[in-house]
Amino acid sequence: LNSLLDISRMESGQLEVRLRDFALGPLLQVVQHNFGIIAKSRGLRLDCVGSRYTVRSDEALLRRILQNLLSNAIRYTPGGKVLIGCRRHGDQLRIEVHDQGPGIPESLQREIFEEFRRLDEGHGDDRGAGLGLAIVERLGRLLGHEIGLRSHLGRGSVFWVCVPLGDPAAVPQIAAATHCGEAGQDAPLQGM
């Protein structure tokens, strides 16, 4: 129901966007910690390659994009690991979520971003409603962030969001993080 409400707010222009520069590392730590617990409960490992980059986006909406991408990666990966990390491309940072799932046929790679479209390979009753990637695509459009996918059948998929680099001088130094903590650690709170 919340996903349908989010789509409705995006479509009607009622979703407020607050762009600002922020350190990406702490956001990656939070999603890695939260989704590491879920991954572990499914017998998976969630690895995170930290980031020292500053990006310009809406932190809450970017978190929602990453949460949906990680949720799908964990849902469709039967065993092994899921990885989240970044690659710099000029003045953009591409945040990537890699999985070891079944892969997505090329013929379905555009369709899975439509509402209520989903693959049949989820974990039992946890196949989702088919709204997560539709929300990702709409949030990406709203923020001006490119959303992409690369997939190989039988070898997994990589979903990404491209975010503009921000000005590190605009971010308080205490917010900067250098790596993602291991699941179960409170790395952002160490020393506090």
PyMOL commands that place a pseudoatom at each C-alpha (Angstrom):
pseudoatom trace, name=CA, resn=LEU, resi=1, chain=A, elem=C, hetatm=0, pos=[0.000, 0.000, 0.000]
pseudoatom trace, name=CA, resn=ASN, resi=2, chain=A, elem=C, hetatm=0, pos=[2.843, 2.396, 0.863]
pseudoatom trace, name=CA, resn=SER, resi=3, chain=A, elem=C, hetatm=0, pos=[4.455, 1.713, -2.508]
pseudoatom trace, name=CA, resn=LEU, resi=4, chain=A, elem=C, hetatm=0, pos=[1.220, 2.592, -4.317]
pseudoatom trace, name=CA, resn=LEU, resi=5, chain=A, elem=C, hetatm=0, pos=[0.963, 5.802, -2.283]
pseudoatom trace, name=CA, resn=ASP, resi=6, chain=A, elem=C, hetatm=0, pos=[4.566, 6.680, -3.170]
pseudoatom trace, name=CA, resn=ILE, resi=7, chain=A, elem=C, hetatm=0, pos=[3.875, 6.167, -6.872]
pseudoatom trace, name=CA, resn=SER, resi=8, chain=A, elem=C, hetatm=0, pos=[0.755, 8.302, -6.593]
pseudoatom trace, name=CA, resn=ARG, resi=9, chain=A, elem=C, hetatm=0, pos=[2.700, 11.119, -4.874]
pseudoatom trace, name=CA, resn=MET, resi=10, chain=A, elem=C, hetatm=0, pos=[5.403, 10.976, -7.567]
pseudoatom trace, name=CA, resn=GLU, resi=11, chain=A, elem=C, hetatm=0, pos=[2.877, 11.018, -10.398]
pseudoatom trace, name=CA, resn=SER, resi=12, chain=A, elem=C, hetatm=0, pos=[0.975, 13.965, -8.900]
pseudoatom trace, name=CA, resn=GLY, resi=13, chain=A, elem=C, hetatm=0, pos=[4.139, 15.971, -8.210]
pseudoatom trace, name=CA, resn=GLN, resi=14, chain=A, elem=C, hetatm=0, pos=[3.524, 15.975, -4.446]
pseudoatom trace, name=CA, resn=LEU, resi=15, chain=A, elem=C, hetatm=0, pos=[6.779, 14.260, -3.502]
pseudoatom trace, name=CA, resn=GLU, resi=16, chain=A, elem=C, hetatm=0, pos=[9.157, 16.931, -2.218]
pseudoatom trace, name=CA, resn=VAL, resi=17, chain=A, elem=C, hetatm=0, pos=[12.762, 16.710, -3.432]
pseudoatom trace, name=CA, resn=ARG, resi=18, chain=A, elem=C, hetatm=0, pos=[15.552, 18.158, -1.260]
pseudoatom trace, name=CA, resn=LEU, resi=19, chain=A, elem=C, hetatm=0, pos=[18.817, 18.093, -3.202]
pseudoatom trace, name=CA, resn=ARG, resi=20, chain=A, elem=C, hetatm=0, pos=[21.982, 18.693, -1.210]
pseudoatom trace, name=CA, resn=ASP, resi=21, chain=A, elem=C, hetatm=0, pos=[25.590, 17.562, -1.018]
pseudoatom trace, name=CA, resn=PHE, resi=22, chain=A, elem=C, hetatm=0, pos=[26.266, 14.749, 1.464]
pseudoatom trace, name=CA, resn=ALA, resi=23, chain=A, elem=C, hetatm=0, pos=[28.875, 12.101, 2.179]
pseudoatom trace, name=CA, resn=LEU, resi=24, chain=A, elem=C, hetatm=0, pos=[27.803, 8.780, 0.655]
pseudoatom trace, name=CA, resn=GLY, resi=25, chain=A, elem=C, hetatm=0, pos=[29.770, 6.571, 3.091]
pseudoatom trace, name=CA, resn=PRO, resi=26, chain=A, elem=C, hetatm=0, pos=[27.368, 6.833, 6.046]
pseudoatom trace, name=CA, resn=LEU, resi=27, chain=A, elem=C, hetatm=0, pos=[24.362, 6.072, 3.826]
pseudoatom trace, name=CA, resn=LEU, resi=28, chain=A, elem=C, hetatm=0, pos=[26.094, 2.962, 2.484]
pseudoatom trace, name=CA, resn=GLN, resi=29, chain=A, elem=C, hetatm=0, pos=[26.905, 1.908, 6.065]
pseudoatom trace, name=CA, resn=VAL, resi=30, chain=A, elem=C, hetatm=0, pos=[23.268, 2.179, 7.111]
pseudoatom trace, name=CA, resn=VAL, resi=31, chain=A, elem=C, hetatm=0, pos=[21.880, 0.165, 4.185]
pseudoatom trace, name=CA, resn=GLN, resi=32, chain=A, elem=C, hetatm=0, pos=[24.666, -2.407, 4.494]
pseudoatom trace, name=CA, resn=HIS, resi=33, chain=A, elem=C, hetatm=0, pos=[23.934, -2.857, 8.196]
pseudoatom trace, name=CA, resn=ASN, resi=34, chain=A, elem=C, hetatm=0, pos=[20.150, -3.089, 7.759]
pseudoatom trace, name=CA, resn=PHE, resi=35, chain=A, elem=C, hetatm=0, pos=[20.175, -5.342, 4.716]
pseudoatom trace, name=CA, resn=GLY, resi=36, chain=A, elem=C, hetatm=0, pos=[23.140, -7.390, 5.972]
pseudoatom trace, name=CA, resn=ILE, resi=37, chain=A, elem=C, hetatm=0, pos=[20.856, -8.729, 8.679]
pseudoatom trace, name=CA, resn=ILE, resi=38, chain=A, elem=C, hetatm=0, pos=[18.206, -9.695, 6.112]
pseudoatom trace, name=CA, resn=ALA, resi=39, chain=A, elem=C, hetatm=0, pos=[20.829, -11.253, 3.811]
pseudoatom trace, name=CA, resn=LYS, resi=40, chain=A, elem=C, hetatm=0, pos=[22.298, -13.274, 6.666]
pseudoatom trace, name=CA, resn=SER, resi=41, chain=A, elem=C, hetatm=0, pos=[18.844, -14.603, 7.611]
pseudoatom trace, name=CA, resn=ARG, resi=42, chain=A, elem=C, hetatm=0, pos=[18.600, -15.958, 4.054]
pseudoatom trace, name=CA, resn=GLY, resi=43, chain=A, elem=C, hetatm=0, pos=[22.041, -17.542, 4.105]
pseudoatom trace, name=CA, resn=LEU, resi=44, chain=A, elem=C, hetatm=0, pos=[23.586, -14.792, 1.960]
pseudoatom trace, name=CA, resn=ARG, resi=45, chain=A, elem=C, hetatm=0, pos=[26.472, -12.423, 2.513]
pseudoatom trace, name=CA, resn=LEU, resi=46, chain=A, elem=C, hetatm=0, pos=[26.110, -8.713, 1.806]
pseudoatom trace, name=CA, resn=ASP, resi=47, chain=A, elem=C, hetatm=0, pos=[29.429, -7.029, 1.024]
pseudoatom trace, name=CA, resn=CYS, resi=48, chain=A, elem=C, hetatm=0, pos=[29.823, -3.276, 0.833]
pseudoatom trace, name=CA, resn=VAL, resi=49, chain=A, elem=C, hetatm=0, pos=[32.681, -1.378, -0.757]
pseudoatom trace, name=CA, resn=GLY, resi=50, chain=A, elem=C, hetatm=0, pos=[32.737, 1.923, 1.098]
pseudoatom trace, name=CA, resn=SER, resi=51, chain=A, elem=C, hetatm=0, pos=[32.976, 5.351, -0.443]
pseudoatom trace, name=CA, resn=ARG, resi=52, chain=A, elem=C, hetatm=0, pos=[34.663, 8.610, 0.495]
pseudoatom trace, name=CA, resn=TYR, resi=53, chain=A, elem=C, hetatm=0, pos=[32.794, 10.498, -2.212]
pseudoatom trace, name=CA, resn=THR, resi=54, chain=A, elem=C, hetatm=0, pos=[30.347, 13.321, -1.711]
pseudoatom trace, name=CA, resn=VAL, resi=55, chain=A, elem=C, hetatm=0, pos=[27.257, 13.193, -3.915]
pseudoatom trace, name=CA, resn=ARG, resi=56, chain=A, elem=C, hetatm=0, pos=[24.439, 15.612, -4.736]
pseudoatom trace, name=CA, resn=SER, resi=57, chain=A, elem=C, hetatm=0, pos=[21.000, 14.079, -4.333]
pseudoatom trace, name=CA, resn=ASP, resi=58, chain=A, elem=C, hetatm=0, pos=[18.061, 13.811, -1.983]
pseudoatom trace, name=CA, resn=GLU, resi=59, chain=A, elem=C, hetatm=0, pos=[19.469, 11.526, 0.715]
pseudoatom trace, name=CA, resn=ALA, resi=60, chain=A, elem=C, hetatm=0, pos=[16.113, 10.015, 1.725]
pseudoatom trace, name=CA, resn=LEU, resi=61, chain=A, elem=C, hetatm=0, pos=[15.060, 9.307, -1.864]
pseudoatom trace, name=CA, resn=LEU, resi=62, chain=A, elem=C, hetatm=0, pos=[18.477, 7.894, -2.792]
pseudoatom trace, name=CA, resn=ARG, resi=63, chain=A, elem=C, hetatm=0, pos=[18.251, 5.646, 0.281]
pseudoatom trace, name=CA, resn=ARG, resi=64, chain=A, elem=C, hetatm=0, pos=[14.869, 4.437, -0.984]
pseudoatom trace, name=CA, resn=ILE, resi=65, chain=A, elem=C, hetatm=0, pos=[16.390, 3.601, -4.386]
pseudoatom trace, name=CA, resn=LEU, resi=66, chain=A, elem=C, hetatm=0, pos=[19.224, 1.637, -2.777]
pseudoatom trace, name=CA, resn=GLN, resi=67, chain=A, elem=C, hetatm=0, pos=[16.861, -0.142, -0.387]
pseudoatom trace, name=CA, resn=ASN, resi=68, chain=A, elem=C, hetatm=0, pos=[14.676, -1.301, -3.287]
pseudoatom trace, name=CA, resn=LEU, resi=69, chain=A, elem=C, hetatm=0, pos=[17.688, -2.465, -5.309]
pseudoatom trace, name=CA, resn=LEU, resi=70, chain=A, elem=C, hetatm=0, pos=[19.147, -4.372, -2.345]
pseudoatom trace, name=CA, resn=SER, resi=71, chain=A, elem=C, hetatm=0, pos=[15.787, -5.863, -1.439]
pseudoatom trace, name=CA, resn=ASN, resi=72, chain=A, elem=C, hetatm=0, pos=[15.401, -7.243, -4.964]
pseudoatom trace, name=CA, resn=ALA, resi=73, chain=A, elem=C, hetatm=0, pos=[18.990, -8.497, -5.068]
pseudoatom trace, name=CA, resn=ILE, resi=74, chain=A, elem=C, hetatm=0, pos=[18.509, -10.401, -1.814]
pseudoatom trace, name=CA, resn=ARG, resi=75, chain=A, elem=C, hetatm=0, pos=[15.070, -11.661, -2.866]
pseudoatom trace, name=CA, resn=TYR, resi=76, chain=A, elem=C, hetatm=0, pos=[16.329, -13.116, -6.161]
pseudoatom trace, name=CA, resn=THR, resi=77, chain=A, elem=C, hetatm=0, pos=[19.721, -14.458, -5.046]
pseudoatom trace, name=CA, resn=PRO, resi=78, chain=A, elem=C, hetatm=0, pos=[19.338, -18.083, -3.928]
pseudoatom trace, name=CA, resn=GLY, resi=79, chain=A, elem=C, hetatm=0, pos=[22.871, -18.389, -2.528]
pseudoatom trace, name=CA, resn=GLY, resi=80, chain=A, elem=C, hetatm=0, pos=[26.224, -16.637, -2.433]
pseudoatom trace, name=CA, resn=LYS, resi=81, chain=A, elem=C, hetatm=0, pos=[26.545, -12.912, -1.984]
pseudoatom trace, name=CA, resn=VAL, resi=82, chain=A, elem=C, hetatm=0, pos=[25.232, -9.507, -2.896]
pseudoatom trace, name=CA, resn=LEU, resi=83, chain=A, elem=C, hetatm=0, pos=[27.608, -6.565, -3.318]
pseudoatom trace, name=CA, resn=ILE, resi=84, chain=A, elem=C, hetatm=0, pos=[27.033, -2.822, -3.189]
pseudoatom trace, name=CA, resn=GLY, resi=85, chain=A, elem=C, hetatm=0, pos=[29.762, -0.436, -4.294]
pseudoatom trace, name=CA, resn=CYS, resi=86, chain=A, elem=C, hetatm=0, pos=[30.585, 2.581, -6.460]
pseudoatom trace, name=CA, resn=ARG, resi=87, chain=A, elem=C, hetatm=0, pos=[32.404, 3.424, -9.689]
pseudoatom trace, name=CA, resn=ARG, resi=88, chain=A, elem=C, hetatm=0, pos=[33.339, 6.935, -10.704]
pseudoatom trace, name=CA, resn=HIS, resi=89, chain=A, elem=C, hetatm=0, pos=[32.496, 8.017, -14.255]
pseudoatom trace, name=CA, resn=GLY, resi=90, chain=A, elem=C, hetatm=0, pos=[33.669, 11.579, -14.823]
pseudoatom trace, name=CA, resn=ASP, resi=91, chain=A, elem=C, hetatm=0, pos=[31.517, 13.877, -12.682]
pseudoatom trace, name=CA, resn=GLN, resi=92, chain=A, elem=C, hetatm=0, pos=[29.101, 11.038, -11.815]
pseudoatom trace, name=CA, resn=LEU, resi=93, chain=A, elem=C, hetatm=0, pos=[29.262, 8.244, -9.278]
pseudoatom trace, name=CA, resn=ARG, resi=94, chain=A, elem=C, hetatm=0, pos=[27.570, 5.007, -10.260]
pseudoatom trace, name=CA, resn=ILE, resi=95, chain=A, elem=C, hetatm=0, pos=[26.291, 3.137, -7.203]
pseudoatom trace, name=CA, resn=GLU, resi=96, chain=A, elem=C, hetatm=0, pos=[25.978, -0.535, -8.191]
pseudoatom trace, name=CA, resn=VAL, resi=97, chain=A, elem=C, hetatm=0, pos=[24.195, -3.487, -6.613]
pseudoatom trace, name=CA, resn=HIS, resi=98, chain=A, elem=C, hetatm=0, pos=[25.528, -6.852, -7.858]
pseudoatom trace, name=CA, resn=ASP, resi=99, chain=A, elem=C, hetatm=0, pos=[23.682, -10.106, -7.247]
pseudoatom trace, name=CA, resn=GLN, resi=100, chain=A, elem=C, hetatm=0, pos=[24.254, -13.772, -8.040]
pseudoatom trace, name=CA, resn=GLY, resi=101, chain=A, elem=C, hetatm=0, pos=[20.654, -14.454, -9.004]
pseudoatom trace, name=CA, resn=PRO, resi=102, chain=A, elem=C, hetatm=0, pos=[19.264, -16.146, -12.107]
pseudoatom trace, name=CA, resn=GLY, resi=103, chain=A, elem=C, hetatm=0, pos=[19.752, -13.102, -14.330]
pseudoatom trace, name=CA, resn=ILE, resi=104, chain=A, elem=C, hetatm=0, pos=[17.115, -11.356, -16.409]
pseudoatom trace, name=CA, resn=PRO, resi=105, chain=A, elem=C, hetatm=0, pos=[16.463, -12.188, -20.070]
pseudoatom trace, name=CA, resn=GLU, resi=106, chain=A, elem=C, hetatm=0, pos=[17.225, -9.245, -22.342]
pseudoatom trace, name=CA, resn=SER, resi=107, chain=A, elem=C, hetatm=0, pos=[13.621, -9.261, -23.562]
pseudoatom trace, name=CA, resn=LEU, resi=108, chain=A, elem=C, hetatm=0, pos=[12.391, -8.473, -20.015]
pseudoatom trace, name=CA, resn=GLN, resi=109, chain=A, elem=C, hetatm=0, pos=[15.000, -5.941, -18.948]
pseudoatom trace, name=CA, resn=ARG, resi=110, chain=A, elem=C, hetatm=0, pos=[12.838, -2.886, -19.747]
pseudoatom trace, name=CA, resn=GLU, resi=111, chain=A, elem=C, hetatm=0, pos=[9.576, -4.482, -18.630]
pseudoatom trace, name=CA, resn=ILE, resi=112, chain=A, elem=C, hetatm=0, pos=[10.731, -5.162, -15.066]
pseudoatom trace, name=CA, resn=PHE, resi=113, chain=A, elem=C, hetatm=0, pos=[10.699, -1.400, -14.411]
pseudoatom trace, name=CA, resn=GLU, resi=114, chain=A, elem=C, hetatm=0, pos=[6.936, -1.327, -15.033]
pseudoatom trace, name=CA, resn=GLU, resi=115, chain=A, elem=C, hetatm=0, pos=[4.382, -1.620, -12.226]
pseudoatom trace, name=CA, resn=PHE, resi=116, chain=A, elem=C, hetatm=0, pos=[3.410, -5.143, -11.157]
pseudoatom trace, name=CA, resn=ARG, resi=117, chain=A, elem=C, hetatm=0, pos=[6.071, -6.792, -13.344]
pseudoatom trace, name=CA, resn=ARG, resi=118, chain=A, elem=C, hetatm=0, pos=[8.182, -9.387, -11.605]
pseudoatom trace, name=CA, resn=LEU, resi=119, chain=A, elem=C, hetatm=0, pos=[10.099, -12.539, -12.301]
pseudoatom trace, name=CA, resn=ASP, resi=120, chain=A, elem=C, hetatm=0, pos=[8.947, -15.849, -10.909]
pseudoatom trace, name=CA, resn=GLU, resi=121, chain=A, elem=C, hetatm=0, pos=[12.223, -16.757, -9.168]
pseudoatom trace, name=CA, resn=GLY, resi=122, chain=A, elem=C, hetatm=0, pos=[11.682, -15.110, -5.752]
pseudoatom trace, name=CA, resn=HIS, resi=123, chain=A, elem=C, hetatm=0, pos=[12.017, -16.837, -2.369]
pseudoatom trace, name=CA, resn=GLY, resi=124, chain=A, elem=C, hetatm=0, pos=[8.749, -18.718, -1.900]
pseudoatom trace, name=CA, resn=ASP, resi=125, chain=A, elem=C, hetatm=0, pos=[6.036, -16.309, -0.797]
pseudoatom trace, name=CA, resn=ASP, resi=126, chain=A, elem=C, hetatm=0, pos=[8.435, -13.326, -0.825]
pseudoatom trace, name=CA, resn=ARG, resi=127, chain=A, elem=C, hetatm=0, pos=[8.280, -12.427, -4.497]
pseudoatom trace, name=CA, resn=GLY, resi=128, chain=A, elem=C, hetatm=0, pos=[7.212, -8.829, -3.958]
pseudoatom trace, name=CA, resn=ALA, resi=129, chain=A, elem=C, hetatm=0, pos=[4.376, -6.926, -5.568]
pseudoatom trace, name=CA, resn=GLY, resi=130, chain=A, elem=C, hetatm=0, pos=[6.315, -5.794, -8.617]
pseudoatom trace, name=CA, resn=LEU, resi=131, chain=A, elem=C, hetatm=0, pos=[6.483, -2.142, -7.525]
pseudoatom trace, name=CA, resn=GLY, resi=132, chain=A, elem=C, hetatm=0, pos=[10.060, -1.790, -6.229]
pseudoatom trace, name=CA, resn=LEU, resi=133, chain=A, elem=C, hetatm=0, pos=[11.758, -1.258, -9.583]
pseudoatom trace, name=CA, resn=ALA, resi=134, chain=A, elem=C, hetatm=0, pos=[8.910, 0.950, -10.806]
pseudoatom trace, name=CA, resn=ILE, resi=135, chain=A, elem=C, hetatm=0, pos=[9.560, 3.177, -7.793]
pseudoatom trace, name=CA, resn=VAL, resi=136, chain=A, elem=C, hetatm=0, pos=[13.315, 3.091, -8.474]
pseudoatom trace, name=CA, resn=GLU, resi=137, chain=A, elem=C, hetatm=0, pos=[12.753, 4.147, -12.080]
pseudoatom trace, name=CA, resn=ARG, resi=138, chain=A, elem=C, hetatm=0, pos=[10.385, 6.982, -11.121]
pseudoatom trace, name=CA, resn=LEU, resi=139, chain=A, elem=C, hetatm=0, pos=[12.616, 8.249, -8.309]
pseudoatom trace, name=CA, resn=GLY, resi=140, chain=A, elem=C, hetatm=0, pos=[15.570, 8.208, -10.677]
pseudoatom trace, name=CA, resn=ARG, resi=141, chain=A, elem=C, hetatm=0, pos=[13.608, 10.254, -13.192]
pseudoatom trace, name=CA, resn=LEU, resi=142, chain=A, elem=C, hetatm=0, pos=[12.440, 12.672, -10.486]
pseudoatom trace, name=CA, resn=LEU, resi=143, chain=A, elem=C, hetatm=0, pos=[16.012, 13.188, -9.245]
pseudoatom trace, name=CA, resn=GLY, resi=144, chain=A, elem=C, hetatm=0, pos=[17.574, 13.257, -12.710]
pseudoatom trace, name=CA, resn=HIS, resi=145, chain=A, elem=C, hetatm=0, pos=[19.618, 10.128, -11.880]
pseudoatom trace, name=CA, resn=GLU, resi=146, chain=A, elem=C, hetatm=0, pos=[20.135, 7.496, -14.574]
pseudoatom trace, name=CA, resn=ILE, resi=147, chain=A, elem=C, hetatm=0, pos=[18.993, 4.013, -13.572]
pseudoatom trace, name=CA, resn=GLY, resi=148, chain=A, elem=C, hetatm=0, pos=[20.512, 1.056, -15.383]
pseudoatom trace, name=CA, resn=LEU, resi=149, chain=A, elem=C, hetatm=0, pos=[20.828, -2.697, -15.530]
pseudoatom trace, name=CA, resn=ARG, resi=150, chain=A, elem=C, hetatm=0, pos=[23.266, -5.269, -16.871]
pseudoatom trace, name=CA, resn=SER, resi=151, chain=A, elem=C, hetatm=0, pos=[22.366, -8.927, -16.568]
pseudoatom trace, name=CA, resn=HIS, resi=152, chain=A, elem=C, hetatm=0, pos=[23.615, -12.328, -17.712]
pseudoatom trace, name=CA, resn=LEU, resi=153, chain=A, elem=C, hetatm=0, pos=[21.362, -15.366, -17.493]
pseudoatom trace, name=CA, resn=GLY, resi=154, chain=A, elem=C, hetatm=0, pos=[22.608, -17.812, -14.896]
pseudoatom trace, name=CA, resn=ARG, resi=155, chain=A, elem=C, hetatm=0, pos=[25.265, -15.375, -13.607]
pseudoatom trace, name=CA, resn=GLY, resi=156, chain=A, elem=C, hetatm=0, pos=[23.342, -12.545, -11.984]
pseudoatom trace, name=CA, resn=SER, resi=157, chain=A, elem=C, hetatm=0, pos=[22.542, -8.894, -12.487]
pseudoatom trace, name=CA, resn=VAL, resi=158, chain=A, elem=C, hetatm=0, pos=[23.933, -5.453, -11.731]
pseudoatom trace, name=CA, resn=PHE, resi=159, chain=A, elem=C, hetatm=0, pos=[21.505, -2.588, -11.102]
pseudoatom trace, name=CA, resn=TRP, resi=160, chain=A, elem=C, hetatm=0, pos=[22.843, 0.932, -10.748]
pseudoatom trace, name=CA, resn=VAL, resi=161, chain=A, elem=C, hetatm=0, pos=[21.975, 4.538, -10.138]
pseudoatom trace, name=CA, resn=CYS, resi=162, chain=A, elem=C, hetatm=0, pos=[24.224, 7.362, -11.395]
pseudoatom trace, name=CA, resn=VAL, resi=163, chain=A, elem=C, hetatm=0, pos=[24.471, 10.293, -8.990]
pseudoatom trace, name=CA, resn=PRO, resi=164, chain=A, elem=C, hetatm=0, pos=[26.310, 13.580, -9.586]
pseudoatom trace, name=CA, resn=LEU, resi=165, chain=A, elem=C, hetatm=0, pos=[29.380, 14.168, -7.461]
pseudoatom trace, name=CA, resn=GLY, resi=166, chain=A, elem=C, hetatm=0, pos=[28.967, 16.896, -4.868]
pseudoatom trace, name=CA, resn=ASP, resi=167, chain=A, elem=C, hetatm=0, pos=[31.245, 19.405, -3.177]
pseudoatom trace, name=CA, resn=PRO, resi=168, chain=A, elem=C, hetatm=0, pos=[33.066, 17.788, -0.213]
pseudoatom trace, name=CA, resn=ALA, resi=169, chain=A, elem=C, hetatm=0, pos=[33.584, 21.239, 1.349]
pseudoatom trace, name=CA, resn=ALA, resi=170, chain=A, elem=C, hetatm=0, pos=[29.804, 21.554, 1.776]
pseudoatom trace, name=CA, resn=VAL, resi=171, chain=A, elem=C, hetatm=0, pos=[29.673, 18.504, 4.082]
pseudoatom trace, name=CA, resn=PRO, resi=172, chain=A, elem=C, hetatm=0, pos=[30.605, 18.642, 7.785]
pseudoatom trace, name=CA, resn=GLN, resi=173, chain=A, elem=C, hetatm=0, pos=[33.702, 16.474, 8.324]
pseudoatom trace, name=CA, resn=ILE, resi=174, chain=A, elem=C, hetatm=0, pos=[32.093, 14.386, 11.081]
pseudoatom trace, name=CA, resn=ALA, resi=175, chain=A, elem=C, hetatm=0, pos=[29.684, 12.920, 8.491]
pseudoatom trace, name=CA, resn=ALA, resi=176, chain=A, elem=C, hetatm=0, pos=[32.487, 11.541, 6.307]
pseudoatom trace, name=CA, resn=ALA, resi=177, chain=A, elem=C, hetatm=0, pos=[33.069, 7.781, 6.541]
pseudoatom trace, name=CA, resn=THR, resi=178, chain=A, elem=C, hetatm=0, pos=[35.825, 5.768, 4.942]
pseudoatom trace, name=CA, resn=HIS, resi=179, chain=A, elem=C, hetatm=0, pos=[34.396, 2.242, 4.847]
pseudoatom trace, name=CA, resn=CYS, resi=180, chain=A, elem=C, hetatm=0, pos=[31.337, 0.155, 5.461]
pseudoatom trace, name=CA, resn=GLY, resi=181, chain=A, elem=C, hetatm=0, pos=[31.223, -1.688, 8.763]
pseudoatom trace, name=CA, resn=GLU, resi=182, chain=A, elem=C, hetatm=0, pos=[30.661, -5.391, 9.010]
pseudoatom trace, name=CA, resn=ALA, resi=183, chain=A, elem=C, hetatm=0, pos=[27.091, -6.501, 9.606]
pseudoatom trace, name=CA, resn=GLY, resi=184, chain=A, elem=C, hetatm=0, pos=[26.455, -6.377, 13.320]
pseudoatom trace, name=CA, resn=GLN, resi=185, chain=A, elem=C, hetatm=0, pos=[28.867, -3.509, 14.017]
pseudoatom trace, name=CA, resn=ASP, resi=186, chain=A, elem=C, hetatm=0, pos=[27.765, 0.044, 14.705]
pseudoatom trace, name=CA, resn=ALA, resi=187, chain=A, elem=C, hetatm=0, pos=[30.647, 1.578, 12.740]
pseudoatom trace, name=CA, resn=PRO, resi=188, chain=A, elem=C, hetatm=0, pos=[29.033, 5.032, 12.335]
pseudoatom trace, name=CA, resn=LEU, resi=189, chain=A, elem=C, hetatm=0, pos=[28.824, 5.269, 16.156]
pseudoatom trace, name=CA, resn=GLN, resi=190, chain=A, elem=C, hetatm=0, pos=[32.322, 4.032, 17.005]
pseudoatom trace, name=CA, resn=GLY, resi=191, chain=A, elem=C, hetatm=0, pos=[34.176, 6.507, 19.165]
pseudoatom trace, name=CA, resn=MET, resi=192, chain=A, elem=C, hetatm=0, pos=[31.028, 8.505, 19.972]
for i in range(1, 192): cmd.bond("trace and resi %d" % i, "trace and resi %d" % (i + 1))
show_as sticks, trace
zoom trace
